[in-house]
Amino acid sequence: MRSSYLFTSESVSEGHPDKVADQISDTVVDLFLSKDPEARIACETLTTTNLVVLAGEIRCKGVYEDGKWADGALAEIEAAVRATVKRIGYEQTGFHWQSFAFHNNLHGQSAEIAMGVDEGANKDEGAGDQGIMFGYATDETPGLMPATLYYSHKILERMAADRHSGAAPFLEPDAKSQVTLQYENEKPVAAVALVVSTQHKPGYCLQGEHADPAKYAELRDYVVGVLKDVLPDGFVTDATALYINPTGAFEIGGPDGDAGLTGRKIIVDTYGGAAPHGGGAFSGKDPTKVDRSAAYVARYLAKNVVAAGLATRCTIQLSYAIGIAEPLSVYVDTHGTGTVSEAKLEEVLPKLVRLTPKGIRQHLSLNAPIYSKTAAYGHFGREATGDLFTWERTDLVERLKAAVAG
C-alpha cells in the first residue's frame, strides 16, 4: 500500500441538476413514509428546463392502494416537489419552482416483487433486490471519512449556507467542488489543487456579455476565503493551484443548464472514490431496498470498527438476493491496519446487528421520513442527531471490543 500520493474527490451542491432530482425523489420517500412506515417506494426523477418528471413503483396505505390514488394525494405530491425546489432556491427563467411543468408517472409496485419482499407467516421479509453493498471508514477526519470528499462537501455546504443567508448574494444554487490532497504516510497534509465552479448572478464572470472583472474578483475572493476557512490551517498555500469558475462564466445552471436524474452521483453520495461502490443508488428508495439500507449498515459497522480502534481503515461488503432475508456474504478488509483478524470481525459483526432488511431497519430506525436531508452533501460523515443519520452512531464500540476479546 502506497504511503505518499495525490488523491482527488468531488462534490456537487444541492442545486446541481442530479442533486435536485435526488432531493425530489427523497421528498417523495419521506412523504409516503410519513403516511405509512411500511410504504414501498422506488421513485426516479428527471429534471430539465422547466420540467420535472416522476416515474417508478409505489405502495402506500392512504395514498395509493388497489391501483387508485387517494383523494388529494396527487396534489400533495406536487406541492411537496415544488416546495423542495423552492427550498433549494430555483426562481430562474429556465427553472422556477412555481412554473415548471410537472408529470407524475408513479404507479403500483409489481405484485411479483411484493411477493418476494413482504413478510409472511412462514418467511421473513426478503431483500428488495439482489446486489452488493459497501461500507467504509477511515480515521483521516473526525467523521471517519476520506478527507478529499469531506472537504469537498464542506466547501459547498458553506457556500449554500451563505447563499441562503444572504451573505453571498451573488451565488446561484448550482455548484461543484473538487479537492486534491497530498498524502504523506497515508495522512493528508496539503491541498495541491482546489476547483470550485459556481453558478452566479449576471456580471460575476470574465467572459460573455455580462463580464465584469471587478465582480468576478469579488466572487473569486469570496470562494478563496471559503477554501481557507474550510480546509485545515496550512493546507492552502501559495503552491496550491486554485481554479475558480475556470470556464470564465457560469450563469446558466441547474436543470436549465443540464438535465438531472436520480442516482447519477453515487460516488459523491458515498466515499468519493476512496472505497468500492456496489453500483446501486440510494435516493428515491424505501429502506426495504438493500441498495440503501444495507449500504447504511455497512457504513455503520465499518465506522464502529474504526471508532473502536480495531483498524484505521475498514471496508465491509454485504451481498443479497431478492426475496432472501439473510445476506449471502459478509466481507471485511482492514487494509493491513487491523488489530484483530478480518475473519474474527466477519464472525462477530453479524451477531451484533441482524443483517436482514427488517433487522437493519429496526436497528437503525429507518422506517421514518428522514431521507430528504441525506440527498445532498453526502449520506455519510454527517452528524447523528435524533432519528437522523443513525448509521453514523458509534454505539457499537464497547460491545464490539468485548466481542473480539472473547
C-alpha positions, 0 to 999 in steps of 0.5 A: 500500500502506497504511503505518499500520493495525490488523491482527488474527490468531488462534490456537487451542491444541492442545486446541481441538476442530479442533486435536485432530482435526488432531493425530489425523489427523497421528498417523495420517500419521506412523504409516503413514509410519513403516511405509512412506515411500511410504504414501498417506494422506488421513485426516479426523477428527471429534471430539465428546463422547466420540467420535472418528471416522476416515474417508478413503483409505489405502495402506500396505505392512504395514498395509493392502494388497489391501483387508485390514488387517494383523494388529494394525494396527487396534489400533495405530491406536487406541492411537496416537489415544488416546495423542495425546489423552492427550498433549494432556491430555483426562481430562474427563467429556465427553472422556477419552482412555481412554473415548471411543468410537472408529470407524475408517472408513479404507479403500483409496485409489481405484485411479483416483487411484493411477493418476494419482499413482504413478510409472511407467516412462514418467511421473513421479509426478503431483500428488495433486490439482489446486489452488493453493498459497501461500507467504509471508514477511515480515521483521516477526519473526525467523521471517519471519512476520506478527507478529499470528499469531506472537504469537498462537501464542506466547501459547498455546504458553506457556500449554500449556507451563505447563499441562503443567508444572504451573505453571498448574494451573488451565488446561484444554487448550482455548484461543484467542488473538487479537492486534491490532497497530498498524502504523506504516510497515508495522512493528508497534509496539503491541498495541491489543487482546489476547483470550485465552479459556481453558478452566479448572478449576471456580471460575476464572470470574465467572459460573455456579455455580462463580464465584469472583472471587478465582480468576478474578483469579488466572487473569486475572493469570496470562494478563496476565503471559503477554501481557507476557512474550510480546509485545515490551517496550512493546507492552502498555500501559495503552491496550491493551484486554485481554479475558480469558475475556470470556464470564465462564466457560469450563469446558466445552471441547474436543470436549465443548464443540464438535465438531472436524474436520480442516482447519477452521483453515487460516488459523491453520495458515498466515499468519493472514490476512496472505497468500492461502490456496489453500483446501486443508488440510494435516493428515491428508495424505501429502506426495504431496498438493500441498495440503501439500507444495507449500504447504511449498515455497512457504513455503520459497522465499518465506522464502529470498527474504526471508532473502536480502534480495531483498524484505521481503515475498514471496508465491509461488503454485504451481498443479497438476493431478492426475496432472501432475508439473510445476506449471502456474504459478509466481507471485511478488509482492514487494509493491513491496519487491523488489530484483530483478524478480518475473519474474527470481525466477519464472525462477530459483526453479524451477531451484533446487528441482524443483517436482514432488511427488517433487522437493519431497519429496526436497528437503525430506525429507518422506517421514518421520513428522514431521507430528504436531508441525506440527498445532498452533501453526502449520506455519510460523515454527517452528524447523528442527531435524533432519528437522523443519520443513525448509521453514523452512531458509534454505539457499537464500540464497547460491545464490539471490543468485548466481542473480539476479546472473547 
